[in-house]
Amino acid sequence: MSEEFGSKLVARVVSQKGTCSAGHKVGDEFMISNTTREGMCAWAYYALFPFASALMYGGKFPWESDPNRCTVACPDPANPVVFELIRKV
């Protein structure tokens, strides 16, 4: 299937504390669309996936002030990496 569907997103690292085992650092960016991208930690991707899916298909989150953005943390509580998902409109 070569046809694109859904919005494209950018996942940008906005905060990183401790030592990220994948080496992610503030400013790193990953494109997310209907295909996966190399370079993003799988654990972070799995945490982001439900939120990314909602944004890709028009969803929004009531706790976010911008309907095209969402902030999500990776699941490592000792070394949290926080991503901002940004819907490209």
MOWOTA-V527584 format. One record per residue. N is the residue number from 1. RES is the residue in three letters. SS is DSSP state (hx for helix, st for strand, lp for the rest). Layout:
N|RES|SS  N|RES|SS
//
This chain:
1|MET|lp  2|SER|lp  3|GLU|lp  4|GLU|lp  5|PHE|lp  6|GLY|lp  7|SER|lp  8|LYS|lp  9|LEU|st  10|VAL|st  11|ALA|st  12|ARG|st  13|VAL|st  14|VAL|st  15|SER|st  16|GLN|st  17|LYS|lp  18|GLY|lp  19|THR|lp  20|CYS|lp  21|SER|lp  22|ALA|lp  23|GLY|lp  24|HIS|lp  25|LYS|lp  26|VAL|lp  27|GLY|lp  28|ASP|lp  29|GLU|st  30|PHE|st  31|MET|st  32|ILE|st  33|SER|lp  34|ASN|lp  35|THR|lp  36|THR|lp  37|ARG|lp  38|GLU|lp  39|GLY|lp  40|MET|lp  41|CYS|lp  42|ALA|hx  43|TRP|hx  44|ALA|hx  45|TYR|hx  46|TYR|hx  47|ALA|hx  48|LEU|hx  49|PHE|hx  50|PRO|hx  51|PHE|hx  52|ALA|hx  53|SER|hx  54|ALA|hx  55|LEU|hx  56|MET|hx  57|TYR|lp  58|GLY|lp  59|GLY|lp  60|LYS|lp  61|PHE|lp  62|PRO|lp  63|TRP|lp  64|GLU|lp  65|SER|lp  66|ASP|lp  67|PRO|lp  68|ASN|lp  69|ARG|st  70|CYS|st  71|THR|st  72|VAL|st  73|ALA|st  74|CYS|lp  75|PRO|lp  76|ASP|lp  77|PRO|lp  78|ALA|lp  79|ASN|lp  80|PRO|lp  81|VAL|st  82|VAL|st  83|PHE|st  84|GLU|st  85|LEU|st  86|ILE|st  87|ARG|st  88|LYS|lp  89|VAL|lp
//
